[in-house]
Amino acid sequence: MVDLSRVIVVFIVINQFVVWFLRVDYLIKHASVKAVGIVPLITPVFALLLGSALNNETLALIQFYGIALVLIGLGYYEYGTKKN
């Protein structure tokens, strides 16, 4: 019988290194570098929210503060004051 933890680790490695490289390569060709650069920054927020929603994980208050801080920072980066 195959150890489930090894299967999960192999899946994560394949997803993170191979599939992510192909997605980023495609996105850079079809979108702006600025938009592609935001994707790795928002990924942990989605991981926390998906884990909470789909796996019934409980989030501590400090994690919500972290999510808010990341979203505020990305909002400022995207919509903040722009120099002409």
N, C-alpha and C positions, 0 to 999 in steps of 0.2 A: 504494500500500500504506500502511496506517495504521501509524504509529509506535507500537510496543507500550508504550513508556514513557508516552506521552500517554494511552493508554487506561487504564493503571493509575492514573495521577494522577486522571483523571476518575472512575474507580470509587471511589477512596479518598475524594474530595471528596463524592461523592453518598452514600456509605455513612456517612461521619462526620457530615455536617451534616443531611441530610434524614432518613435512616433512623434515626439515633441520636435525633434530636429526637422522632420519632414513637414510638420505643420508650420513651424517658424519660417522655413525656407519658402514655402508657398505664400505665407502671409507677407513676407518682406517683398516678394515680387508683385503682390496685388494690393498692398495697403501701405500706409506711411510707416516709417520706422518709429515714429512717436507712438502710434497706436499699438504697434507690435510690442514696444517696450513696456507698455502698461500691463500686458497680459501676465507676466510672471509676478507682478506685484499684487494683482488682485486674486491670484490662484489660492493663496492660503485662506483668504476670506471665504471663498466659495467652498473650500474643503471643510472649514469649520461649520459653515451653515448646512452643507449637505450631510455631514456627520451628525449634526444635531437633528436634522429633519428625517433622515432615512435610517439612522442607526440608533435613534433615541439617546444620543449622548447629551449630557447636560453641560451647558457652558457656564462658566463662572462669570461673575460681574467684570472681572479684569479682562476677560476675553472679549466681552462686548465693548469695553473701552478700547481695546486694541483694534477691533473691527472698525469702530467709529473713527479712530485716529487714522487708520489706513485710508478709509474712504474720504475723510476730510483732506488728507494730503494729496490723494489722487485728484480730488475735485479742484483743489487749489492749483495743482500742476496743469490740469486741463483747462480750467476756466478762470484762473487767477489773473492778476494784472499782467498784461502783455506789453512789452516794449516794442515800439514800431521802428 
